[in-house]
Amino acid sequence: MGPADHFGEMGMLTGAPAKSKFSALVSATVYELTKDDLSPTLQARPEISHGLCRLLAERQAAGQLVPSGELTEAVPANRLTTWFSERLHRLYNIASAE
């Protein structure tokens, strides 16, 4: 990971903590955003939630995410963005931007 990278996207959608561990090789500043931190931004800018869902779908399709118990091979790759979007909107109680 490098500057401006992020992780924990699955936790953002499911409410579960990230299952990854990271160790910095050099001095680093790390910020944690909680649901309460993100909610106002996602409410005001629904296009951000769509972009996050698209990124998650791409990472999931590339095998870069540890899937939640809900996400199985039953969700086809062409439905991943929608699958993530539905969960994000439900978790954050926001109207669909689609």
N, C-alpha and C positions, 0 to 999 in steps of 0.2 A: 504494500500500500504506500501511497505517497500523499503529498499535500492535496487537500480537498477531497480525498477518497472517503468513503463511508462504509459502514457495515451494520448489521442488525436489522436489515429490512424485513425479514420474516417476523421478527419480534414486533415490529411496528404494525404488521397486519394481524398477527395472532394474539398479541399481548404477552407472549412467552419471551423469556429472556434469550438473548443471543447465546448460542452454544459454542461460539468460537472464542479462542483466547489469542491475544496479540501481545507481543513484546516489542517495545521500541528499541531500536539499535542506537538511536541518538535521542537527545532531548526532544520531547514532543508535547504539544498541547492537545488535549482530547476534550471534546464537548459531548455531553449527553443531552439528547432532546427527548423529553417525555411526551406522552400523549397530550398532556395539558399544554406543552410548548408548541406542538404541531397543530393542534385543532384550529386555532384562529387562522393560521396561514392556509390550511387546507380548505377552510370555510370560505375565505376571501379569494383564494386562487385555485379553483378546482382543476385547472390545467396542470398544476403541480402534482396532484394525486394521479392524474392520468400518466404523466411522465414517469413517476415512481413505479406505477404498475407495469408500464412497458419495460422499464429497466429490470424489474424483478422477473418478468416473463422471459426476457433475454437471458438473464443469469440462470434461471431455472432450466431453460432449454439447453444451456451450455454445461449444465451439471455443476454450476458454481455455488448453489445454495443447498443447505441441508433442509429438505422439505419438512413441512409440518405433517402431523399425522393425517390431516384432512387431504393434503395434496398427494394424490397417487397417480399412477400411470393412467388412471381412468380419465384424467383431464388431458385432452389432446393439446399439442403445442399451439395450435391456432386459437385455443380458448384460454390460454394462460393469462393474458392481459385482462380479459374479462373476469376470470376467476379471482385474480388479485384485486381488481377494482371493486368487485362486489364485497369482498371482505374488508377492504379499506374503508369503503363508504359506510358499511354496517358498523365497524368498530368506532369510527369517528362521527357517526350519526350525521352524515352529510348527504345532500342530494346528489344524484348522479350527474356528471358533467357531460354525459354522452347524449 
